[in-house]
């Protein structure tokens, strides 16, 4: 089975018993990934927000239009 690439630097990643940083190749790449999460470079999509954008406003009034 071929080694999987590190998601940060693309180097081959050693299997778990000999690499405690797996799925990353090193502690450095693991720290880079954590920094990206903490810096909000990665985002999980909010499916509920996407669904709300498709809905019509409730109440039947046009709140965004001045008469």
VENTA-V599227 format. One record per backbone hydrogen bond with DSSP energy under -0.5 kcal/mol. NH is the residue of the N-H (numbers start at 1). CO is the residue of the C=O. Records with the same first field share a line. If there is no record, write none. Layout:
BEGIN
NH: CO, CO
END
This chain:
BEGIN
6: 11
10: 6
13: 4
14: 12
18: 15
19: 15, 16
22: 19
24: 21
30: 26
31: 27
32: 28
33: 29
34: 30
35: 31
36: 32
37: 33
38: 34
39: 35
40: 37
41: 36
42: 36
45: 43
47: 45
50: 46
51: 47
52: 48
53: 49
54: 50, 51
55: 51, 52
60: 57
63: 61
65: 62
END
